[in-house]
Amino acid sequence: MIPPIASRFVAGETPATAFDHVRQYNEDGVKVILNLLGEHYADRENADADADAYVSLVRDIGNTDLDACVSVKPSQLGIDIGADVFRENFRRIVEAGDEHDVFVWCDMEDHETTDITLDAFEELAREFDGGVGQCVQANLRRTREDLERIVDVPGKIRLVKGAYDEPNDIAYTDKASVNEAYREDLEYLFKERDDGIAVGSHDPKMISFASELHAEYGADYEVQLLMGVREDEQRRLASEGVETWQYAPYGDKWFSYFYRRVRERKENVLFALRAIAGV
């Protein structure tokens, strides 16, 4: 059972509790991206099992009226075991998404998996008529070239700043440079795409900048934010007509995810301390 201190960031341990969470936020106009927790598997049995779970999840979403989709991690689907394992499992999930009209996102992990991940996205997004979305990280120095490669691929592109501790020779490591790269990459997407742009950021300046770019270039976009972070802002954006998605993880591997959330942000630490103290 997930303790109350962690339930701010994790939507329960089962698909049923995750669906309850989706219904709650759909009532406020916020759509939900569900992510089954799990990553960096070293054996195929675990990777295949999570892929099976995603196929079932996609089927169940398709049989409801929920505004929800899914997002998978390459290392969860076996990319550390082999590129072929990842591609096979990812394809199975995308096929299920196509069958049940459920969108499938793919997260981006460390730089060593970027090429394999983008290859799979490009292939499947073209084959399944845009039913796939791909995350890219602005902190990587290569990202502009990656965007130029996939900018005309159907589907969606989620731009995030990047959370992995990458070497300085391949990534921007200071905050100002990452912010500059994010703004430049976001503007490039708005210039070159008519839709399918996802602003994956909690930074109010970037969200405001996206609104300005929409007004200038007309491209449709959505904003994606994590469960448990700036949720009042999520509801506000949705109430103002901005397509707003909450990334909500669930599953029994919740502890390590919760620990990362608490370490990432000072306000999350304060929240946890207040919860422990009962104030």
C-alpha positions as a LaTeX table, in Angstrom:
\begin{tabular}{lrrr}
\hline
Residue & $x$ (\AA) & $y$ (\AA) & $z$ (\AA) \\
\hline
Met1 & 0.00 & 0.00 & 0.00 \\
Ile2 & 1.33 & 3.41 & $-0.95$ \\
Pro3 & 1.54 & 5.71 & 2.11 \\
Pro4 & $-0.21$ & 9.09 & 1.93 \\
Ile5 & 3.15 & 10.86 & 1.77 \\
Ala6 & 3.86 & 9.21 & $-1.60$ \\
Ser7 & 0.34 & 9.19 & $-3.03$ \\
Arg8 & 0.74 & 12.83 & $-4.08$ \\
Phe9 & 3.12 & 11.64 & $-6.80$ \\
Val10 & 1.90 & 8.11 & $-7.63$ \\
Ala11 & $-1.59$ & 7.15 & $-8.79$ \\
Gly12 & $-1.86$ & 3.93 & $-6.81$ \\
Glu13 & $-0.45$ & 0.47 & $-7.42$ \\
Thr14 & $-3.04$ & $-0.98$ & $-9.81$ \\
Pro15 & $-4.77$ & $-0.02$ & $-13.06$ \\
Ala16 & $-8.02$ & 0.34 & $-11.11$ \\
Thr17 & $-6.58$ & 2.99 & $-8.78$ \\
Ala18 & $-4.91$ & 4.68 & $-11.74$ \\
Phe19 & $-8.26$ & 4.87 & $-13.55$ \\
Asp20 & $-9.87$ & 6.39 & $-10.47$ \\
His21 & $-7.16$ & 9.05 & $-10.58$ \\
Val22 & $-7.82$ & 9.71 & $-14.26$ \\
Arg23 & $-11.54$ & 10.15 & $-13.66$ \\
Gln24 & $-10.88$ & 12.66 & $-10.89$ \\
Tyr25 & $-8.64$ & 14.84 & $-13.04$ \\
Asn26 & $-10.77$ & 14.48 & $-16.16$ \\
Glu27 & $-13.55$ & 16.17 & $-14.18$ \\
Asp28 & $-11.29$ & 19.25 & $-13.99$ \\
Gly29 & $-10.50$ & 19.08 & $-17.70$ \\
Val30 & $-7.02$ & 17.61 & $-17.19$ \\
Lys31 & $-6.13$ & 14.61 & $-19.33$ \\
Val32 & $-3.78$ & 11.94 & $-18.01$ \\
Ile33 & $-0.75$ & 10.08 & $-19.37$ \\
Leu34 & $-0.37$ & 6.82 & $-17.44$ \\
Asn35 & 3.07 & 5.31 & $-16.90$ \\
Leu36 & 3.57 & 1.91 & $-15.32$ \\
Leu37 & 6.61 & 2.24 & $-13.07$ \\
Gly38 & 9.59 & 0.10 & $-13.99$ \\
Glu39 & 12.92 & 0.60 & $-15.78$ \\
His40 & 16.37 & $-0.79$ & $-16.55$ \\
Tyr41 & 15.47 & $-4.45$ & $-16.68$ \\
Ala42 & 18.31 & $-6.90$ & $-17.19$ \\
Asp43 & 16.21 & $-9.90$ & $-18.17$ \\
Arg44 & 13.64 & $-10.24$ & $-20.90$ \\
Glu45 & 10.99 & $-11.82$ & $-18.69$ \\
Asn46 & 10.44 & $-8.55$ & $-16.81$ \\
Ala47 & 10.49 & $-6.47$ & $-19.99$ \\
Asp48 & 7.96 & $-8.74$ & $-21.69$ \\
Ala49 & 5.76 & $-8.75$ & $-18.60$ \\
Asp50 & 5.58 & $-4.96$ & $-18.51$ \\
Ala51 & 4.86 & $-4.85$ & $-22.23$ \\
Asp52 & 2.01 & $-7.31$ & $-21.62$ \\
Ala53 & 0.74 & $-5.05$ & $-18.83$ \\
Tyr54 & 0.79 & $-2.05$ & $-21.17$ \\
Val55 & $-1.13$ & $-3.94$ & $-23.86$ \\
Ser56 & $-3.79$ & $-4.76$ & $-21.27$ \\
Leu57 & $-3.79$ & $-1.17$ & $-20.01$ \\
Val58 & $-4.26$ & 0.20 & $-23.53$ \\
Arg59 & $-7.13$ & $-2.22$ & $-24.14$ \\
Asp60 & $-8.80$ & $-1.21$ & $-20.89$ \\
Ile61 & $-8.43$ & 2.51 & $-21.64$ \\
Gly62 & $-9.95$ & 1.91 & $-25.06$ \\
Asn63 & $-13.00$ & 0.34 & $-23.43$ \\
Thr64 & $-13.67$ & 3.45 & $-21.32$ \\
Asp65 & $-14.53$ & 7.07 & $-22.03$ \\
Leu66 & $-11.47$ & 8.31 & $-20.14$ \\
Asp67 & $-9.22$ & 11.04 & $-21.58$ \\
Ala68 & $-6.03$ & 9.05 & $-21.09$ \\
Cys69 & $-3.07$ & 7.59 & $-22.95$ \\
Val70 & 0.15 & 5.81 & $-21.98$ \\
Ser71 & 3.88 & 6.54 & $-21.91$ \\
Val72 & 6.58 & 3.86 & $-21.87$ \\
Lys73 & 10.28 & 3.85 & $-21.05$ \\
Pro74 & 12.74 & 2.16 & $-23.44$ \\
Ser75 & 14.67 & 0.51 & $-20.60$ \\
Gln76 & 11.40 & $-0.85$ & $-19.26$ \\
Leu77 & 10.76 & $-2.56$ & $-22.60$ \\
Gly78 & 14.21 & $-4.12$ & $-22.78$ \\
Ile79 & 16.53 & $-1.69$ & $-24.54$ \\
Asp80 & 19.32 & $-2.59$ & $-22.07$ \\
Ile81 & 18.89 & $-6.22$ & $-23.08$ \\
Gly82 & 18.89 & $-5.55$ & $-26.80$ \\
Ala83 & 17.52 & $-3.13$ & $-29.38$ \\
Asp84 & 15.44 & $-5.92$ & $-30.90$ \\
Val85 & 13.75 & $-6.64$ & $-27.55$ \\
Phe86 & 12.80 & $-2.98$ & $-27.16$ \\
Arg87 & 11.50 & $-2.69$ & $-30.71$ \\
Glu88 & 9.40 & $-5.85$ & $-30.44$ \\
Asn89 & 7.79 & $-4.83$ & $-27.16$ \\
Phe90 & 7.26 & $-1.23$ & $-28.25$ \\
Arg91 & 5.62 & $-2.42$ & $-31.47$ \\
Arg92 & 3.22 & $-4.65$ & $-29.55$ \\
Ile93 & 2.06 & $-1.72$ & $-27.45$ \\
Val94 & 1.70 & 0.61 & $-30.43$ \\
Glu95 & $-0.27$ & $-2.05$ & $-32.31$ \\
Ala96 & $-2.63$ & $-2.28$ & $-29.33$ \\
Gly97 & $-2.89$ & 1.50 & $-29.25$ \\
Asp98 & $-3.80$ & 1.56 & $-32.93$ \\
Glu99 & $-6.41$ & $-1.15$ & $-32.41$ \\
His100 & $-8.03$ & 0.56 & $-29.42$ \\
Asp101 & $-7.50$ & 4.22 & $-30.45$ \\
Val102 & $-5.16$ & 4.99 & $-27.55$ \\
Phe103 & $-2.12$ & 7.22 & $-28.05$ \\
Val104 & 1.30 & 5.86 & $-27.04$ \\
Trp105 & 4.18 & 8.05 & $-25.89$ \\
Cys106 & 7.81 & 6.98 & $-25.57$ \\
Asp107 & 9.98 & 8.64 & $-22.96$ \\
Met108 & 13.63 & 9.43 & $-23.67$ \\
Glu109 & 16.33 & 8.14 & $-21.36$ \\
Asp110 & 20.11 & 8.59 & $-21.33$ \\
His111 & 22.03 & 9.63 & $-24.44$ \\
Glu112 & 23.24 & 6.12 & $-25.23$ \\
Thr113 & 19.70 & 5.09 & $-26.14$ \\
Thr114 & 18.75 & 8.14 & $-28.21$ \\
Asp115 & 19.40 & 6.74 & $-31.69$ \\
Ile116 & 17.61 & 3.44 & $-31.10$ \\
Thr117 & 14.64 & 5.24 & $-29.55$ \\
Leu118 & 14.31 & 7.76 & $-32.39$ \\
Asp119 & 14.63 & 5.02 & $-35.00$ \\
Ala120 & 11.74 & 3.12 & $-33.42$ \\
Phe121 & 9.60 & 6.26 & $-33.11$ \\
Glu122 & 10.09 & 7.28 & $-36.72$ \\
Glu123 & 9.30 & 3.81 & $-38.02$ \\
Leu124 & 6.19 & 3.26 & $-35.91$ \\
Ala125 & 4.80 & 6.80 & $-36.17$ \\
Arg126 & 4.88 & 6.59 & $-39.95$ \\
Glu127 & 3.49 & 3.06 & $-40.03$ \\
Phe128 & 0.66 & 3.75 & $-37.58$ \\
Asp129 & $-0.36$ & 7.16 & $-38.91$ \\
Gly130 & 0.84 & 9.34 & $-36.07$ \\
Gly131 & $-0.43$ & 7.32 & $-33.12$ \\
Val132 & 2.94 & 7.63 & $-31.39$ \\
Gly133 & 4.69 & 10.46 & $-29.56$ \\
Gln134 & 8.36 & 10.89 & $-28.72$ \\
Cys135 & 10.10 & 12.81 & $-25.96$ \\
Val136 & 13.29 & 14.75 & $-26.76$ \\
Gln137 & 15.61 & 16.51 & $-24.32$ \\
Ala138 & 16.73 & 20.07 & $-24.91$ \\
Asn139 & 19.85 & 19.70 & $-22.78$ \\
Leu140 & 21.50 & 17.40 & $-25.33$ \\
Arg141 & 23.66 & 19.26 & $-27.83$ \\
Arg142 & 22.44 & 16.97 & $-30.61$ \\
Thr143 & 18.75 & 17.73 & $-30.12$ \\
Arg144 & 18.38 & 20.38 & $-32.84$ \\
Glu145 & 19.65 & 17.90 & $-35.42$ \\
Asp146 & 17.29 & 15.26 & $-34.00$ \\
Leu147 & 14.37 & 17.66 & $-34.30$ \\
Glu148 & 15.27 & 18.46 & $-37.90$ \\
Arg149 & 15.19 & 14.73 & $-38.57$ \\
Ile150 & 11.77 & 14.04 & $-37.00$ \\
Val151 & 9.99 & 17.37 & $-37.39$ \\
Asp152 & 7.95 & 16.06 & $-40.34$ \\
Val153 & 7.17 & 12.70 & $-38.74$ \\
Pro154 & 3.46 & 12.32 & $-37.92$ \\
Gly155 & 2.47 & 12.01 & $-34.28$ \\
Lys156 & 3.65 & 14.22 & $-31.44$ \\
Ile157 & 6.94 & 15.51 & $-30.06$ \\
Arg158 & 7.34 & 16.26 & $-26.36$ \\
Leu159 & 10.11 & 18.72 & $-25.53$ \\
Val160 & 11.57 & 18.51 & $-22.03$ \\
Lys161 & 14.66 & 20.11 & $-20.53$ \\
Gly162 & 16.22 & 16.76 & $-19.59$ \\
Ala163 & 16.84 & 15.18 & $-16.21$ \\
Tyr164 & 19.79 & 12.88 & $-16.86$ \\
Asp165 & 23.30 & 13.74 & $-15.67$ \\
Glu166 & 25.05 & 13.74 & $-19.03$ \\
Pro167 & 28.72 & 14.59 & $-19.82$ \\
Asn168 & 29.48 & 18.22 & $-20.66$ \\
Asp169 & 30.76 & 17.34 & $-24.13$ \\
Ile170 & 27.35 & 16.07 & $-25.23$ \\
Ala171 & 25.00 & 18.12 & $-23.06$ \\
Tyr172 & 24.45 & 21.62 & $-21.72$ \\
Thr173 & 25.00 & 21.37 & $-18.00$ \\
Asp174 & 24.23 & 24.88 & $-16.72$ \\
Lys175 & 20.68 & 26.06 & $-16.24$ \\
Ala176 & 20.94 & 29.16 & $-18.45$ \\
Ser177 & 22.21 & 27.18 & $-21.44$ \\
Val178 & 19.52 & 24.53 & $-21.04$ \\
Asn179 & 16.82 & 27.22 & $-20.88$ \\
Glu180 & 18.19 & 28.90 & $-23.99$ \\
Ala181 & 18.28 & 25.60 & $-25.87$ \\
Tyr182 & 14.73 & 24.81 & $-24.75$ \\
Arg183 & 13.40 & 28.13 & $-26.01$ \\
Glu184 & 15.19 & 27.78 & $-29.34$ \\
Asp185 & 14.01 & 24.21 & $-29.84$ \\
Leu186 & 10.45 & 25.10 & $-28.87$ \\
Glu187 & 10.35 & 27.97 & $-31.33$ \\
Tyr188 & 11.72 & 25.70 & $-34.05$ \\
Leu189 & 8.87 & 23.24 & $-33.44$ \\
Phe190 & 6.23 & 25.95 & $-33.60$ \\
Lys191 & 7.71 & 27.29 & $-36.82$ \\
Glu192 & 7.95 & 23.91 & $-38.52$ \\
Arg193 & 4.89 & 21.99 & $-37.26$ \\
Asp194 & 1.18 & 22.71 & $-37.42$ \\
Asp195 & 0.35 & 20.56 & $-34.41$ \\
Gly196 & 1.63 & 17.69 & $-32.30$ \\
Ile197 & 3.79 & 19.86 & $-30.02$ \\
Ala198 & 3.93 & 18.98 & $-26.34$ \\
Val199 & 5.49 & 21.41 & $-23.87$ \\
Gly200 & 6.88 & 19.17 & $-21.14$ \\
Ser201 & 7.84 & 21.75 & $-18.53$ \\
His202 & 6.76 & 23.16 & $-15.19$ \\
Asp203 & 8.62 & 26.40 & $-15.90$ \\
Pro204 & 6.02 & 29.20 & $-16.06$ \\
Lys205 & 8.25 & 31.14 & $-18.45$ \\
Met206 & 8.32 & 28.28 & $-20.93$ \\
Ile207 & 4.59 & 27.74 & $-20.69$ \\
Ser208 & 4.00 & 31.45 & $-21.32$ \\
Phe209 & 6.48 & 31.37 & $-24.20$ \\
Ala210 & 4.54 & 28.50 & $-25.76$ \\
Ser211 & 1.37 & 30.60 & $-25.61$ \\
Glu212 & 3.19 & 33.44 & $-27.35$ \\
Leu213 & 4.49 & 31.10 & $-30.04$ \\
His214 & 0.99 & 29.71 & $-30.58$ \\
Ala215 & $-0.32$ & 33.23 & $-31.09$ \\
Glu216 & 2.47 & 34.00 & $-33.56$ \\
Tyr217 & 2.62 & 30.79 & $-35.59$ \\
Gly218 & $-0.78$ & 29.21 & $-34.99$ \\
Ala219 & 0.48 & 25.69 & $-34.27$ \\
Asp220 & $-1.60$ & 23.65 & $-31.85$ \\
Tyr221 & 0.09 & 22.42 & $-28.71$ \\
Glu222 & $-0.44$ & 20.85 & $-25.33$ \\
Val223 & 1.21 & 21.26 & $-21.94$ \\
Gln224 & 2.38 & 18.24 & $-19.93$ \\
Leu225 & 3.16 & 18.35 & $-16.21$ \\
Leu226 & 3.91 & 15.74 & $-13.57$ \\
Met227 & 1.39 & 14.48 & $-11.06$ \\
Gly228 & 1.99 & 16.17 & $-7.72$ \\
Val229 & 3.73 & 19.24 & $-9.14$ \\
Arg230 & 1.90 & 22.56 & $-9.65$ \\
Glu231 & $-1.47$ & 20.85 & $-9.84$ \\
Asp232 & $-3.35$ & 24.13 & $-9.32$ \\
Glu233 & $-1.60$ & 25.37 & $-12.46$ \\
Gln234 & $-2.69$ & 22.25 & $-14.31$ \\
Arg235 & $-6.32$ & 22.94 & $-13.48$ \\
Arg236 & $-5.94$ & 26.64 & $-14.31$ \\
Leu237 & $-4.47$ & 25.94 & $-17.72$ \\
Ala238 & $-7.20$ & 23.44 & $-18.50$ \\
Ser239 & $-9.90$ & 25.89 & $-17.39$ \\
Glu240 & $-8.47$ & 28.47 & $-19.78$ \\
Gly241 & $-8.75$ & 26.11 & $-22.72$ \\
Val242 & $-5.13$ & 24.95 & $-22.92$ \\
Glu243 & $-4.91$ & 21.23 & $-23.62$ \\
Thr244 & $-3.34$ & 19.98 & $-20.41$ \\
Trp245 & $-2.00$ & 16.53 & $-19.66$ \\
Gln246 & $-0.77$ & 15.18 & $-16.35$ \\
Tyr247 & 1.94 & 12.50 & $-16.41$ \\
Ala248 & 0.84 & 10.08 & $-13.71$ \\
Pro249 & 2.92 & 7.02 & $-12.78$ \\
Tyr250 & 1.42 & 4.02 & $-11.00$ \\
Gly251 & 2.49 & 0.56 & $-9.90$ \\
Asp252 & 4.21 & $-1.30$ & $-7.08$ \\
Lys253 & 7.67 & 0.07 & $-7.93$ \\
Trp254 & 6.70 & 3.43 & $-6.49$ \\
Phe255 & 9.36 & 3.97 & $-3.81$ \\
Ser256 & 12.34 & 4.86 & $-6.03$ \\
Tyr257 & 10.18 & 7.20 & $-8.12$ \\
Phe258 & 8.87 & 8.99 & $-5.04$ \\
Tyr259 & 12.40 & 9.32 & $-3.67$ \\
Arg260 & 13.54 & 11.02 & $-6.90$ \\
Arg261 & 10.64 & 13.47 & $-6.80$ \\
Val262 & 11.46 & 14.46 & $-3.22$ \\
Arg263 & 15.14 & 14.96 & $-4.01$ \\
Glu264 & 14.48 & 16.99 & $-7.17$ \\
Arg265 & 12.64 & 19.96 & $-5.72$ \\
Lys266 & 12.87 & 21.84 & $-2.43$ \\
Glu267 & 9.09 & 22.25 & $-2.23$ \\
Asn268 & 8.66 & 18.47 & $-2.51$ \\
Val269 & 10.98 & 17.99 & 0.47 \\
Leu270 & 8.96 & 20.52 & 2.47 \\
Phe271 & 5.75 & 18.75 & 1.51 \\
Ala272 & 7.17 & 15.43 & 2.71 \\
Leu273 & 8.35 & 16.91 & 6.00 \\
Arg274 & 4.94 & 18.49 & 6.63 \\
Ala275 & 3.26 & 15.19 & 5.92 \\
Ile276 & 5.53 & 13.38 & 8.37 \\
Ala277 & 4.89 & 16.02 & 11.01 \\
Gly278 & 1.16 & 15.99 & 10.37 \\
Val279 & 0.92 & 19.70 & 9.65 \\
\hline
\end{tabular}
